[in-house]
Amino acid sequence: STMERSASRQSRKKVVAVVGGGLVGALNACFFAKRGFDVELFESREDIRRAKIVKGRSINLALSHRGRQALKHVGLEEKIVAQGIPMHARMIHSLDGKQSPIPYGRKGQYILSVDRANLNKELLTAAETYPNTKMNFDHKLQDWNAETGLMTFVRLDGSKEQVKADLIVGCDGAFSAVRKQFLRRSRFDYSQTYIPHGYMELTMPPINGEFAMKPNYLHIWPRNTFMMIALPNLDKTFTCTLFMPFEDFEKITTGDEVIEFFQKYFPDTIPLIGADTLQRDYFRLPAQAMVSVKCNPYHIGDTCVLMGDAAHAVVPFYGQGMNAGFEDCIVFDEIMDQFNEDFRAVLPEYTRVRVPDDHAIADLAMYNYIEMRAHVNSKWFIFRKYVDNILHFFMPKTIIPLYTMVTFTRTRYHEAVKRWHWQNKIRLLVLGSVLNCLIWPVLAASALIDSWTAGIFTASLVN
Ligand SMILES: Cc1cc2nc3c(=O)[nH]c(=O)nc-3n(C[C@H](O)[C@H](O)[C@H](O)COP(=O)(O)OP(=O)(O)OC[C@H]3O[C@@H](n4cnc5c(N)ncnc54)[C@H](O)[C@@H]3O)c2cc1C
C-alpha cells in the first residue's frame, strides 16, 4: 500500500499556488498552466475585469523586448503589441520649448506604451482559458508556513481560508506577504531603499480629437533635480508623470503656485494640459513613493519562490520593472526544462542564475534615475550617445549601446553591465586616438605658421 500511495502521489498533478494576480502573477499562471500543473491564482483585490475603479501603480508602462518574449511564449505578443503605441525616440523638451528627439536604437527599434489595466486584464483572461487554472479573487494572503506549505487567506467579509500547495510562487509585488516568511529565516539578505522622489500622474487630453503632442515618442522634460515624462495612450491622451523630491511637492500648496511652477519649468505643457485641469489634478492624489528592493535567495527549499516586484522592486527609470519580472518567468521556465521540473533542483538554480541579473537591473535603474533627469540635458551626454552610435555602426558586434542591450536584447543584465564598463574603455581609447590624429597635424601646422610668421617678423626688422 505504501507503493500504491507513492505511485498515486507521483501521478497526481502538482498544485502550484500563484500569489498575486498582477502583471507577473497572471502571466506566471499561464506559464505553469501550459506545463500542465494544477494552478491556483490568489489575488487580494476583486477581479479587475469587473471592478469600476482599478487601483494600480501607473496608468501606462513601456514594454520592450524581454517582456515581449515572455508574452510570445504564451501566445499573447501580437495581441498586446497591437494594443500598444510604438515610441521610437525620447523627445527632449527644453525650457524654451524646443523639442529634440534622441532615438532609442537603430531605425525600426522601438519600445511600446501599453495600458497597465488592459494588459493585466488580458493576462487574467488568458490564464483563465486553461482548464487547469482556478482564479481566486478577494483572497489576501495573510500568512503561510514554510515547513508545511499551508497558506492562510483572508476575505473581505472577514472569513479565512486555508490552502495547501506543492509550490508557492510569490508574485505579490513590492510589499510581498510571501516574502515576510523569508525575512524570518537565517541567511536571507534583504535591503529596501526609498528614493527622495515621489511621482504624480497628470492627464493631457486630446486636442480636436488628436494627440496634443507627437505620439510616437516618450516625451521628457529634464530639469536636473526633477523631471516630467509623458507616454501616449490609445484614447489619444498622454499620461504625464512628474517625478520630484517629496519636499518640493509639499512646497506647492495652492492652485496659483501650481501654475507658477509649471510656468517656470514646463511652460509648453500649460496650454496642452489646461490650467484648470492642472490646478485640480495636482491636488487629487498625493505623490506616490518609489522603493527599490533587493534580496537573496529567491527561494525556500523546494516549496516557495519569489518573482517580479516581490523579488526585486526597482525604481521605474529604466522602464524594466515589469520586463524583468516577465523575464523571470521565462528564465524559470527554461530551468524547469533543464531540470525536468524537479523543484529541488530548479529553485536553487533559479536563485543562482537570476539574483545577479535582477540586482544588476536594480542598480542600472538607480543610475538612470540621475541620467534621465540631469544628464540627457548635457552636451556631453548627447555627444557620447552620438559617438556610441557611430561606433556601433562601424563595429556592430563589438560596441552595443547599454540601452540597446537592456531594452532590445535578452543579454543577461549583469553581462550587459560588464560589457558596458568594457565598452566605455574602448570608447575612451578610440576618442583618444582620434584626438591624437587631430592633435599632431594641428601641432605641426602651428609650428609651420610659427616659423613662417617669425620669418616675416625678422624680414620686417631687417627692412
Ligand atoms: C510609476 C511607475 C512606472 C513604471 N513604469 C514601468 C515601465 O515603463 N516599464 C516596466 O517594465 N515597468 C514599469 N514599472 C514597474 C512595474 O509597474 C512593476 O515592475 C510591475 O507592476 C511588477 O509586477 P508584479 O506583478 O510583480 O507586481 P504588482 O504589479 O505590484 O502586482 C502584485 C499583485 O499582488 C497582489 N497582492 C499584493 N499583496 C497580496 C496578498 N497579500 N495576497 C494576494 N495578493 C496580493 C496585488 O493586489 C497585485 O495585484 C513602473 C512602476 C511604477 C511605480
The ligand as a MOL file (V3000), in Angstrom:
LIG
                    3D

  0  0  0     0  0            999 V3000
M  V30 BEGIN CTAB
M  V30 COUNTS 53 58 0 0 0
M  V30 BEGIN ATOM
M  V30 1 C 5.3930 54.9560 -11.8330 0
M  V30 2 C 5.8430 53.6110 -12.3170 0
M  V30 3 C 6.1440 53.4230 -13.6530 0
M  V30 4 C 6.5690 52.1850 -14.1270 0
M  V30 5 N 6.8810 52.0520 -15.4450 0
M  V30 6 C 7.3240 50.8630 -15.9160 0
M  V30 7 C 7.6660 50.7140 -17.2920 0
M  V30 8 O 7.5610 51.6470 -18.0840 0
M  V30 9 N 8.1170 49.5040 -17.7180 0
M  V30 10 C 8.2520 48.4310 -16.8770 0
M  V30 11 O 8.6780 47.3620 -17.3270 0
M  V30 12 N 7.9330 48.5490 -15.5560 0
M  V30 13 C 7.4760 49.7280 -15.0640 0
M  V30 14 N 7.1430 49.8580 -13.7370 0
M  V30 15 C 7.3330 48.7080 -12.8450 0
M  V30 16 C 6.1240 47.7880 -12.8750 0
M  V30 17 O 4.9910 48.5140 -12.5030 0
M  V30 18 C 6.3120 46.6240 -11.9140 0
M  V30 19 O 7.5800 46.0570 -12.0660 0
M  V30 20 C 5.2440 45.5480 -12.1380 0
M  V30 21 O 3.9810 46.0650 -11.8490 0
M  V30 22 C 5.5280 44.3260 -11.2840 0
M  V30 23 O 4.5040 43.4100 -11.4150 0
M  V30 24 P 4.1750 42.4070 -10.2400 0
M  V30 25 O 3.0690 41.5530 -10.7540 0
M  V30 26 O 5.4240 41.7620 -9.7740 0
M  V30 27 O 3.6800 43.3040 -9.0340 0
M  V30 28 P 2.3410 44.1820 -8.9400 0
M  V30 29 O 2.0120 44.7710 -10.2640 0
M  V30 30 O 2.5340 45.0860 -7.7850 0
M  V30 31 O 1.2030 43.1230 -8.6030 0
M  V30 32 C 1.1290 42.4750 -7.3600 0
M  V30 33 C -0.2630 41.9000 -7.1960 0
M  V30 34 O -0.3200 41.1600 -5.9810 0
M  V30 35 C -1.4980 41.4950 -5.2680 0
M  V30 36 N -1.2190 41.2830 -3.8410 0
M  V30 37 C -0.4780 42.0630 -3.0130 0
M  V30 38 N -0.4410 41.5520 -1.7730 0
M  V30 39 C -1.1840 40.4210 -1.8100 0
M  V30 40 C -1.5400 39.4410 -0.8220 0
M  V30 41 N -1.1110 39.5440 0.4470 0
M  V30 42 N -2.3140 38.3980 -1.2130 0
M  V30 43 C -2.7640 38.2820 -2.5060 0
M  V30 44 N -2.4610 39.1800 -3.4450 0
M  V30 45 C -1.6780 40.2400 -3.1160 0
M  V30 46 C -1.7670 42.9450 -5.6460 0
M  V30 47 O -3.1130 43.2910 -5.4630 0
M  V30 48 C -1.3460 42.9720 -7.1070 0
M  V30 49 O -2.3900 42.6390 -7.9700 0
M  V30 50 C 6.7020 51.0890 -13.2340 0
M  V30 51 C 6.3930 51.2630 -11.8870 0
M  V30 52 C 5.9640 52.4990 -11.4280 0
M  V30 53 C 5.6510 52.6680 -9.9740 0
M  V30 END ATOM
M  V30 BEGIN BOND
M  V30 1 1 1 2
M  V30 2 1 2 3
M  V30 3 2 2 52
M  V30 4 2 3 4
M  V30 5 1 4 5
M  V30 6 1 4 50
M  V30 7 2 5 6
M  V30 8 1 6 7
M  V30 9 1 6 13
M  V30 10 2 7 8
M  V30 11 1 7 9
M  V30 12 1 9 10
M  V30 13 2 10 11
M  V30 14 1 10 12
M  V30 15 2 12 13
M  V30 16 1 13 14
M  V30 17 1 14 15
M  V30 18 1 14 50
M  V30 19 1 15 16
M  V30 20 1 16 17
M  V30 21 1 16 18
M  V30 22 1 18 19
M  V30 23 1 18 20
M  V30 24 1 20 21
M  V30 25 1 20 22
M  V30 26 1 22 23
M  V30 27 1 23 24
M  V30 28 2 24 25
M  V30 29 1 24 26
M  V30 30 1 24 27
M  V30 31 1 27 28
M  V30 32 2 28 29
M  V30 33 1 28 30
M  V30 34 1 28 31
M  V30 35 1 31 32
M  V30 36 1 32 33
M  V30 37 1 33 34
M  V30 38 1 33 48
M  V30 39 1 34 35
M  V30 40 1 35 36
M  V30 41 1 35 46
M  V30 42 1 36 37
M  V30 43 1 36 45
M  V30 44 2 37 38
M  V30 45 1 38 39
M  V30 46 1 39 40
M  V30 47 2 39 45
M  V30 48 1 40 41
M  V30 49 2 40 42
M  V30 50 1 42 43
M  V30 51 2 43 44
M  V30 52 1 44 45
M  V30 53 1 46 47
M  V30 54 1 46 48
M  V30 55 1 48 49
M  V30 56 2 50 51
M  V30 57 1 51 52
M  V30 58 1 52 53
M  V30 END BOND
M  V30 END CTAB
M  END
